[in-house]
Amino acid sequence: MTFSRPSTVEEAVAALSAGEQVAPLAGGATLMAIANAGLVELEGLVQMAGVGELSGSSRSDDGTVRIGAMRLHRKTAGDDLLIDGQRVIADAAGQIGNPAIRNMGTIGGSVAFADPAADYLPSLLAADAVLELAGPSGRREVPAADFFLGWMETALAENEIIVAVRVPPAPAGSVGIYRKMSRVAGDFATISVALVLQMDGETCADIRIGVGGCNPTPVRVPDAETALVGSDLNTDAVDVAARQITDACEPQDDVRASAAYRSRVLPRIIGRVVTEGRQIALEGS
Ligand SMILES: Cc1cc2nc3c(=O)[nH]c(=O)nc-3n(C[C@H](O)[C@H](O)[C@H](O)COP(=O)(O)OP(=O)(O)OC[C@H]3O[C@@H](n4cnc5c(N)ncnc54)[C@H](O)[C@@H]3O)c2cc1C
């Protein structure tokens, strides 16, 4: 078993290429648990904690916030650089697991693992986030909408790592909220909804809805959102959009809920979250 401690992204990528079963070690919250359970065979670990470029968060002049892959959930939950609709990411981070997990897990580890019930995933879609990746062939950027390919399957190529999550500025005055339904406090989401909403008076000017836990990948349905823009988000209009989004999901039976339950409940949760977001936006205007 090898253990390397790179200090640059390029060294980390080179260390990963040293063997077949060499994995990046971020917070270890999931990797150590699945290794202990014998679900993954490891030849080596590459500790990402010493790679300076992966830490911290920063805001550029255009309002884009760049969150390093090693940023802890606790730090992202309290990150004041995230404003307006970008708050959807902070809101999701603050609802991950429990304080111990939020002090251990990282955004890069969560996104790379791509559990369909993970809290960040729908919020990244709603925030129009972009992932910065680095691998043996160099660097590239992949929109979150194209990153999640299937059940725990991502666009990460062999020996490629997540360097950062970039969150573009959200529409001025927009709100970003994340709501999850779980069996017990601290559990992964049975159903989750991430919302970024901008109102112009009583009229919806921009809306983005991400859904988690109801499909092998997080879901966003742009057509359903477009139909809501220009409306006053009345119950009928939201109901039509919520059903369209639900129809785009292929929920599965699992330990948390049946597929039938998710299909039945999801439209109501979407309706509730949009109503809550609308209320918050109107109170803030
Ligand atoms: C008890 C418990 C409860 C939890 N509850 C929730 C919850 O409610 N909601 C939720 O969303 N999550 C939950 N999680 C997951 C947790 O939040 C972490 O996000 C998750 O464990 C992965 O983050 P990590 O930093 O610990 O990654 P690690 O465990 O170190 O790594 C996870 C995987 O990602 C790979 N990896 C790590 N970093 C990178 C990188 N930069 N680039 C490429 N690959 C990388 C690793 O090789 C590994 O395969 C829970 C976990 C536990 C143990």
Ligand as a Chemical Component Dictionary entry (heavy atoms), coordinates in Angstrom:
data_LIG
# 
_chem_comp.id                   LIG 
_chem_comp.type                 NON-POLYMER 
_chem_comp.pdbx_formal_charge   0 
_chem_comp.three_letter_code    LIG 
# 
loop_
_chem_comp_atom.comp_id 
_chem_comp_atom.atom_id 
_chem_comp_atom.alt_atom_id 
_chem_comp_atom.type_symbol 
_chem_comp_atom.charge 
_chem_comp_atom.model_Cartn_x 
_chem_comp_atom.model_Cartn_y 
_chem_comp_atom.model_Cartn_z 
_chem_comp_atom.pdbx_ordinal 
LIG C1  C1  C 0 -22.252 8.818  8.510  1  
LIG C2  C2  C 0 -22.264 9.592  7.210  2  
LIG C3  C3  C 0 -23.359 10.390 6.915  3  
LIG C4  C4  C 0 -23.373 11.137 5.723  4  
LIG N1  N1  N 0 -24.481 11.879 5.446  5  
LIG C5  C5  C 0 -24.521 12.566 4.289  6  
LIG C6  C6  C 0 -25.653 13.359 3.954  7  
LIG O1  O1  O 0 -26.633 13.479 4.687  8  
LIG N2  N2  N 0 -25.622 14.029 2.763  9  
LIG C7  C7  C 0 -24.566 13.959 1.905  10 
LIG O2  O2  O 0 -24.586 14.575 0.839  11 
LIG N3  N3  N 0 -23.473 13.228 2.205  12 
LIG C8  C8  C 0 -23.421 12.541 3.369  13 
LIG N4  N4  N 0 -22.310 11.808 3.655  14 
LIG C9  C9  C 0 -21.159 11.836 2.728  15 
LIG C10 C10 C 0 -20.130 12.888 3.166  16 
LIG O3  O3  O 0 -20.732 14.107 3.244  17 
LIG C11 C11 C 0 -18.921 13.155 2.189  18 
LIG O4  O4  O 0 -19.328 14.030 1.200  19 
LIG C12 C12 C 0 -18.470 12.027 1.506  20 
LIG O5  O5  O 0 -18.099 11.147 2.533  21 
LIG C13 C13 C 0 -17.253 12.269 0.565  22 
LIG O6  O6  O 0 -16.390 13.307 0.972  23 
LIG P1  P1  P 0 -14.944 13.048 1.528  24 
LIG O7  O7  O 0 -14.241 14.335 1.478  25 
LIG O8  O8  O 0 -14.997 12.365 2.852  26 
LIG O9  O9  O 0 -14.328 12.078 0.419  27 
LIG P2  P2  P 0 -13.526 10.706 0.524  28 
LIG O10 O10 O 0 -14.274 9.731  1.377  29 
LIG O11 O11 O 0 -12.099 10.957 0.876  30 
LIG O12 O12 O 0 -13.602 10.283 -0.983 31 
LIG C14 C14 C 0 -14.822 9.865  -1.605 32 
LIG C15 C15 C 0 -14.516 9.384  -3.036 33 
LIG O13 O13 O 0 -14.163 10.487 -3.863 34 
LIG C16 C16 C 0 -12.823 10.361 -4.357 35 
LIG N5  N5  N 0 -12.276 11.717 -4.302 36 
LIG C17 C17 C 0 -12.112 12.483 -3.203 37 
LIG N6  N6  N 0 -11.696 13.713 -3.548 38 
LIG C18 C18 C 0 -11.588 13.735 -4.896 39 
LIG C19 C19 C 0 -11.199 14.730 -5.846 40 
LIG N7  N7  N 0 -10.864 15.985 -5.496 41 
LIG N8  N8  N 0 -11.220 14.389 -7.162 42 
LIG C20 C20 C 0 -11.570 13.143 -7.540 43 
LIG N9  N9  N 0 -11.933 12.170 -6.698 44 
LIG C21 C21 C 0 -11.955 12.461 -5.380 45 
LIG C22 C22 C 0 -12.150 9.350  -3.439 46 
LIG O14 O14 O 0 -11.096 8.667  -4.070 47 
LIG C23 C23 C 0 -13.318 8.425  -3.120 48 
LIG O15 O15 O 0 -13.561 7.537  -4.175 49 
LIG C24 C24 C 0 -22.276 11.060 4.829  50 
LIG C25 C25 C 0 -21.167 10.248 5.135  51 
LIG C26 C26 C 0 -21.156 9.514  6.305  52 
LIG C27 C27 C 0 -19.948 8.678  6.611  53 
# 
loop_
_chem_comp_bond.comp_id 
_chem_comp_bond.atom_id_1 
_chem_comp_bond.atom_id_2 
_chem_comp_bond.value_order 
_chem_comp_bond.pdbx_ordinal 
LIG C1  C2  SING 1  
LIG C2  C3  SING 2  
LIG C2  C26 DOUB 3  
LIG C3  C4  DOUB 4  
LIG C4  N1  SING 5  
LIG C4  C24 SING 6  
LIG N1  C5  DOUB 7  
LIG C5  C6  SING 8  
LIG C5  C8  SING 9  
LIG C6  O1  DOUB 10 
LIG C6  N2  SING 11 
LIG N2  C7  SING 12 
LIG C7  O2  DOUB 13 
LIG C7  N3  SING 14 
LIG N3  C8  DOUB 15 
LIG C8  N4  SING 16 
LIG N4  C9  SING 17 
LIG N4  C24 SING 18 
LIG C9  C10 SING 19 
LIG C10 O3  SING 20 
LIG C10 C11 SING 21 
LIG C11 O4  SING 22 
LIG C11 C12 SING 23 
LIG C12 O5  SING 24 
LIG C12 C13 SING 25 
LIG C13 O6  SING 26 
LIG O6  P1  SING 27 
LIG P1  O7  DOUB 28 
LIG P1  O8  SING 29 
LIG P1  O9  SING 30 
LIG O9  P2  SING 31 
LIG P2  O10 DOUB 32 
LIG P2  O11 SING 33 
LIG P2  O12 SING 34 
LIG O12 C14 SING 35 
LIG C14 C15 SING 36 
LIG C15 O13 SING 37 
LIG C15 C23 SING 38 
LIG O13 C16 SING 39 
LIG C16 N5  SING 40 
LIG C16 C22 SING 41 
LIG N5  C17 SING 42 
LIG N5  C21 SING 43 
LIG C17 N6  DOUB 44 
LIG N6  C18 SING 45 
LIG C18 C19 SING 46 
LIG C18 C21 DOUB 47 
LIG C19 N7  SING 48 
LIG C19 N8  DOUB 49 
LIG N8  C20 SING 50 
LIG C20 N9  DOUB 51 
LIG N9  C21 SING 52 
LIG C22 O14 SING 53 
LIG C22 C23 SING 54 
LIG C23 O15 SING 55 
LIG C24 C25 DOUB 56 
LIG C25 C26 SING 57 
LIG C26 C27 SING 58 
# 
